[in-house]
Amino acid sequence: MTTVQITLPDQLAQEAQRAGLLSQAAMEKLLRDQLQLRHRDEFFAAMERMAQVTEPAAMTLEEVAEEIRVMRINRRAKASG
């Protein structure tokens, strides 16, 4: 367990204490909820960035076959030389 000390304005601390927000269970729930929200926001931000990326057109089967052929030629050349 880690102990965390925070400094709050007196009025805020008193209100939070009266509302039960400074208990260990309440603080844990608040932090977990905030972390979950941040993870969700980061996920959606990543999805936005991915949606903005323009992808190259898909390769035809012939283009894939040609890439494989060239790769094999290069491997054979490296292996023999």
N, C-alpha and C positions, 0 to 999 in steps of 0.2 A: 504494500500500500504506500502511496505517496501522499504527503501532506502538502497542501497548497495554501499559501497565505495571500489574500488579496486586500487591497485598500479601496474602500468605497466611501462616498460621501455619507455622513452620519444619517441623514434622512432616508437615503436609499437603503442603507443597511438595516435601519429600523423597520422600514416597510417590508423589505424582503424577509426579515426575521419573523415579523407578524404573519406574513403570508405563508410561512413555512418553506421558503425557497432556499434557505441556507443550510438545511439539513443535508447530511451526506447523500441520502437517497434522492432528494430533489435535485441537488447539484449534479449527481451522476446522470440522472434522466435529462436534465437540461443540456449537459455537455454531449451526451450520446445523440440527442435529437439534433443539436447543432451540427455535429459531425456528419450525421446522416444527410442533413440538408446540403451541407457543403459537398459531400460526395455526389449527391444527385445533381447539384448545379455544375460540378466539374464534368460529370458524365454528359450532360446536355450541351455544355460548352464544347466538349470534344466532338460530339455529334455534329454540332454546327460547323466546326472547323472542317470535319470530314466531308460534309455536304458541299462545302465551298471548293473543294479540290476537284479540278477537272481531270478526269481519268482519260488515259489514251484509249482509243478505240480497241475493242477486243481483237486479238490476232485470229486470222483464219487458220484452218488446219494446215494449209499449205505453208503459211508463214511459220507456224510452230515446227513443222517438219523440217523446214529449211534451217531454223535456228539450231535444232538438234543435230542436223547434218554438219553444220559448221562447227559446233561444239565438239563433235566426235573427231572431225578432221584435226582440230586444234589439239585435242588430247593425244591423238596418235602421233602428231608431229612432236609434241613435247616428250612423249614416252620414247620415241625413237632417236631423238637428237639431244 
